[in-house]
Amino acid sequence: MSVFTIDGRNIGESLATPATTGEHRTRREKFFDPLSRNSIKRLLFLACDAAAVGLSNWASLIAMQRIFKIPRANMSPPGNELLYLPFVLLILCQAEGYQSPGLRRPEKELAILFRAVSLSFLALVCASFIFLKEPEGSQHLFVCWYLLALAIMPLFRLGLKSLYGALWRRGLAQQRALWVGCTEKLAEFENLLSVQRHRGYRMVGVIPASELDGEHSLEASKWTASEALATWDETISKLQVQLVVVSLPSRIPGSHELVREILRRSKAKGVDVEVYSDLFATSEFNFELDEFSGFFRFYAVPGWSRQLQRGVKFCVDMFAGLIGSLLTVLLSPVIGAAIKMEDGGPIFYRSTYVGQNGQDRYYLKFRTMRVDADQLLEENPELRKQFELQYKLRKDPRVTHVGRVLRKYSLDELPSFFSILRGDISLVGPRTIRQKEADRYGSLLPKLLSVKPGLTGFWQVTGRQLTTYEERIQMDMFYIDHWSIWLDFLIAAKTVWKVLETEGAY
């Protein structure tokens, strides 16, 4: 079997670079290797959830006694709170909370945790008050525990995911993967992971489909497949492969037989197999395995679920718009005075964006640039050329001193909450664009305009200004394709953290 070994994430250069085999890997890499195993990940997530449940219980007891002044005797007797732990963990197991947790996106974690904690709360309340006859004060304890668990458990889980992300960025605890298929699809696969900033895989070898393709009969293809698999076990052991990613074109004769053989051999070696296909990557439908026929069944997301999530999004927008507008009114005198003192120009700036109808619309921002900013850009061809590449300038000479402070902490965006309250834009959504940028989206423009733009969005929390324009387009499309209220909640929470970190702000 001819294997092109790779090491690194630049596909164009890496095909000629020797892979890091087991013998040449550093002690540091080997030390963190166990963390890449699915069994270890499940144990870590289990321990993480157990710690979160225990902390939620302890914090709820403290809150009841010290904040609400409810005596300990009026709550559940000592020891009964231990029911929380097995109950929640059991329900999480039933909800597939520990089935390959490393493969789930964070918003899916939020959805699973919300359902599991809510179901645990209802079950515990019923069990306690019907069978155990708990004291009256326990009602408040259960409610307090439920609210704290909804906050603490996601923090612990997402914290563990962040820890893995930090290790992956350093090339540690990554799953060592072998690619079988088209190298073009490999670049597409790498790009898909890059858009999400997911670095959990490390490609250590490639078996290109071109070696298996060609003008030959089915019999010749079967012979070629057998030849390719002749040294399969040796390659898996030498490269210490933990995952095989398969993406074979259906036009290749005998491709299905080859995939089945890969599955059989990988199972014998204890190696996972992932099939990369555009069909299964769709977000339009859910799918599950029909165990009677062995086929996949696709089904649409329930309409009521979408409507409910849109209703929650509307309520969140109205609440955020109201709070943000009040905050803007309170801070406007201070910020306005600072802007006036610097250059005496207007306080607000009307920012233009393309609305859902394709026409120009406006939202307010605190002015952060010089009054003659547009003129300065027109008079400097080099500056205008840099601006037109990404419609951002890293060291923009037009930004005022006060403006830099406002941008650093995103305070210039505060007046935008008036537009959220009016319903013109959303708290979370694709980024706003100007008419000059519309051509960059090409055929994807109608898809972009099918939803309201947002004050914050997927690209802001994934890289903020530190992304290329093409990446921003891909991130906008990813958000639209994978939208859920849980993704909005995650983006909103990450936005707060990114603003405090001032990452990528300029």
N, C-alpha and C positions, 0 to 999 in steps of 0.2 A: 504494500500500500504506500503510495507516495503522499506524504504529509508535508504541506508547507507549514513550518512552525512560525509562530508570531509571538511577539512580546511587546506590549504597549497598546495604545489605543488609536494610533494613526495607521489605518489599514493600508494606505498607499505605500508607506515605507516599511511597515512591519512584516510584510510577507517574506522579505529576504532576511529578517533578523532571527537568529536562533532563539528558541523559546527557553525559558528558565526551567530546566528539568529538576527532578527531585534532588539530584546530586549537587547541583549548583546553586541551590536556594540558600538564603542566609538563615542564620539561627532565629533572627527576629521573625521572618516569614513563617518558619516552621512552628514557632511558639504560638502564633495566632491562628495557625491552621485549624485547630479544633472548632474555633468559633464559626467557621464556614459550613460546618455540618448541620444539616437540618435538625437532627436529634438534639444537638446542643442548643440551637436556636429555640426549639420548643421548650426546653428546660429553662432557658433564660427568661422567656416570655411568661412561663408559668410562675417562676419565682418573682418576676416583676409584678404580676397581677396579685400574687399572694401578699407581697409587701404593700401594695396599694390598698388592698381590701383592709389589711390590718391597720394601716395608717388612717384610713377613712373612719374606721370604727373607733380608734383611740381619739381622733380629733373630734368626732361627734359627741363622745362622752364628755370631753373637756368643754366643748361648746355648751352642752346642756347644763353643766354644773356652774360654769363661770360666767357665761354670757346670759343665759336664760334663767339662771338661779333655780334650776330644778334639782332637788336632792337626788343623790344616787339611789336611794331606797325607792324612789318613785319610777325608776326605770327598770329595765329587765335585770333579773338576778345575775350575779357574776357567772360567767361561763356560757350563758346563752348566746352571747355575741359570736361565739365560735361557730355558730350555725352559718354565719355569713360566708366564711371562707369556702367550705366545701360546696355550699349552694351555688355561689357565683362561679367557681371554677368548673363545676359540673355543667352548668348551663353554657359556659363559654366553650367547653368541649363539644357539647351538642350543637352549638352554633358554628362549629368549625373554626373556633378562635385560635386553635393551635395546629391547624393543618397548613403547613408551609407558611408560617407568619412572615417570613422574609420576602415572600413573593407578592405580598399585598401592598397596594398603595395606601398612604396614611389615611385618606378619607374613608377607605373601606374599613380600616381599623376603628375609626370613630363610629361608623354605622353599626358594626358588630358589637362594640362595647356598649353603645346606647341601648341596643335591644337586649343584650344580656343583663345589664345592670337593672334595667326597667323591669324585666321579667322576674329577676331575683327579688327585687323590691316588692312586687305584687305577691309573689309566692310566699315570701317571708312574713308579710303583713297578714295574709290569710292564715298561714300556719300558726303564727304567734297568737292571734286574737281569737281563733276558733278552737285550736287544740291546746295551746299553752296558757291561755288566759293571762296575758301580760298586763302589768300595771298601766294606768292611763298615761303616765309620762313616757312610756315606750313609744307611743305614737309619734311624739316629737323626735325621739331618738331615731326612729326608722326614717323619717323624712329628712332629718339632718344628715344621716349616713348616706342616703340616696343622692342628695345634692352634692355632697363632698366626693362620693365615689365617681359621679359623672365628671368631676373636674380632675381628680387625682389619678384615676386609672388611665385616661388618655395621656396625661402628662408623663406618667411612668413609661407607657408603651412608646410614645413618640420620642421620649428621651433615649430609650434603648435603641430605637431606629437611628436617632442622631448619632449615637455612639458608633453604631455600625458604619454610618456614612463617613464619620471622621476616620475610621480605620480604612475604609475603602479608598478614600482620597490619598492615603499613604501606601496604597498597594497591599494592604493587609486584610486577612480574613475574607478574601474574595474567593468565589467558587471558580475553580479551574475548569474551563469549558473547552470542548473540541467542537469545531464547526464542520458540518457536512453539508455541502450544497454550493449554491452560486456565490461567488465572491461579491457580486453586485448586491445581493440580498444581505450579505454580511455588513457591508457599508451602511445599508438602510437600517439594519438592526442596531448597529452601533449608534447611528444618528438618533434613532428613536429613544434609546437609553440616555443619550447625551442631552436631549431636549428636557428630560425629566431629572437630569443630574444624578442618574442612578449608575453607580460604579460597582455593583455587586458581582459582576462577571469579569473574568480575566481570560481572554482567548489565548490558549497555549498551543493550538494547532488548527489547521484547516485542511479538509479534504475537499478540493474544489470539484464542483459538479461537471466542469468542462472535461475532466478526465473520464467521466462516465457518459458524457454526451457524444453524439456523433451520428453519422449515417450508417447504422448497422442494425441487424435484425434483433429480435427479442432474444434469440439463443445467444448471440454474441454479447448482448447486454448482460445476461445472466452470468456468463463467464467473466465479464469485466467486474461485475459486482462481487463475485466470489473471490477474484484476485484482490480486489480492494480490501476485503475483509480478512485476508489471509493472515495478516500480522496485527489484527485488531487488538487482541488481548495484550500483546507486547507494547503497543503504542499507548493503550490506556494506562498500563502500569508505569511505563517510562515517564510519561508526562503527568502522572498522578491526576488523571481526569476525574472530576466529580460530576460533570454534566456534559451531555452531548446535545447540541442544538442542530436540528435537521431542517433544511429548507431546500427541497428538491423540486425542480420543475416537473409538472405532470407529463410534459412531452417526452421525458426520458423514458424509453422502454424499460420495464422492469423496476421502476422507481418504488412502487408499492412493496414489491418483494424485498427490495433492499432495505426499506424502512422497517419492515417486519423483522428482518434479520438483525438490524441494528438494535431494535427493541429487545429481541431475545438475548443477544449477547451482552447488552448493557445490563439487563436484569440479572444475568448470571454473575456479573462483576459488581453488582450493587451500585450502579451508576444511573443517575436520573437522566431522562430524555425529554427534551422540550422541542415540540414541533412549531416552527415559526411559519405562520401562514397569514396572508392578508384577510382570509375569510374569518379566522378565529379572532383576529385583532379588532374586528368591528365592535363599536360601542352601541350600535343601533339595537342590538338584540342580546338577550341573555341566552345561554345554552347550557344543556346538561346531557349526560350520557344516558341513553335509553338502554338499560341493562338487559332487556329482552332481545332487542335487535342488534345491539352493539354500535348503533349509530348515534350521532349527536342530534339533539332536537333543539331548534332555535325558537324562542318565543319573545314577544315584545314585553317591555317593562309595563306593568299595570298602569292604566291611565290615571287612576285615582292617586297613585303614588306620586306621579309627576305633578298633578294638580296640587296636591298637598305641599310638595316641596316648593312649588312656585308661590303658593300662598304664604309659606313661611318666609321665603325670600322677600316678598313684598312687605311683610310686617317688619322684618329686620331692616329693610331699606328705610321705611318710614321712621322707625325708632332711631336708627343711626342718623338719619337726616335731621330729625328734631334735636337730638343731643348735640350733633355737630354744629347745627345752625346757632343754637344757644351759646355754645362755646366760642363760635366765631364773633358773635355780637359782643361777648365779654372781652375778647382779646383784641378786637379791631382798634379800639382807641390806642392801645400800647403799640401794636405793630404799625398802625397807620402813622403815629407820631414819629416812629423810628424811620419809616420810609420817607416822610416829608422832610425830616431833618437832614437826610443825606443829600437829596438833590431837588427837593421841592416839587417833584412830579406827582402824578396821580397815585392813589393808594392801590386801586384795583386794576386788573388787566383782564380784558375780555378775550378768553382763549377760544379759538375757532376749532370746531371738529365736525366731521361728517356724521349727520344723524342717520337714523334707520331708514329714512325716506330718501337718502342720498343728497339731501340739501344741507347747507351750512347751518350749524347751530352754535350756541355760545354758552360758556360757563365762566364764572368769575374765579380769579385767583388773585392773591396778593402779588403786586408787581415786584419782580426780582431783578429785572433788567433795566438798563439805562433807557431813558425816554427815546433816544435816537437809535435803539437797538437794530431795527429793521434797516435803517439807512446805513449803519455801520456794516451790516452784512452785505448789502448790495455794493458798497464801495470797495470791499475786499474780496476779490475773486477766489483767492486761495482759501479764505475762511468759509466762503459760500460753498466751495467744492467739498470741503470737509463736512460741512453741515448736511449737505444733500446725501451723503453716504448713509447716515443713520438718523438724521434729523435731531441730532444731539451733538454737543461739543463738550469734550472732556474738560478742557480748560477754557471755558467761554469768557472772552474778555468783555462781553456785554453785561455780565452779571455784576450787580452792585455788591458792596460789602455787606449790607443788610440782607440782600438777596441770597448770598451764600449761606448765611446762618439759617434763613427761612428754608432754603432747599435742603440743607443738611438734616434738619429734623422734620421735613415735609410740612412745615407750617404754612407754606404758600398755598397748599391745597385746601385749607380750611373753608374758604368761601364756596368751594364746590359742593359742600353739604346742602346749600340752598337748592342746587339743581337736583340733588338726590331727593330732597323733600318734595320738590315739584314733580318728580317722576321722570325727569329728562334722562338721567343717568342712574346707574345702580352703584351700590357700594362696591360690589365685586363683579367684574366682567372683563371682556377684552379691552385692550387699551384704546383710547381715542386716537383717531388719525385725522390729518388734514387732507384737503382735496389733492394736494400735490403728492401725497403718499398713496392715494387710492390705486394708481397704476402699478405700484409695487406688489399689490395683492393679486392682480390679474383676475383669473376666473374664481378666485377664492373670496373676492370682495362681497358678492351677495351673501355668502355664508357668514362673513364677519358682520354685516349689517343686519343679519337676521335676529340678533340679540342686542340688548342695550349695552353700551360701553360702560366700563366701571372706573371708579376712582382708583381702585387697586385691582390687581389681577395676578394671573399665574406667572407672567414674565417678570413682574416686579419682585415677587418673593423668591423666584428661582435664580435671578441674577441681577435684578433691578436694571441699572443703566449699563452693567458690565456684560451686555450681550450684543451679538451682531443683529442687524436688521432682519436677516433671514431667520435667525433663531426666534426673534420676536413673533414673526408670522407663524412659525411652526407652533410656538407656545399658545398663541391665540387660537389656532385650530384645535390644538390638543384640549384646551379648556372647553371649547364649544362641544367637541365630540364626547367629552367625559364629564360634562357638568352634572353635579348633584349638589344638594344643599350642604352636604358634608364637605365637599370640596370648597365651597364658599366659606364655611366655618374655618376650615384649615387655612385658607389663604388669608382670611381676616386676622386670625391669631398670629400667623407668620409675619403679616404686615407690621403689627405692633412691635414684634421683636426686631425686624429689619430696621424700622425707624429708630428704635432705641440704639441699635448697633451703628446706625448711620452708614450701613454697608452700601457701597455703590452710589452714594448720593453726591451729586455735583450739579 
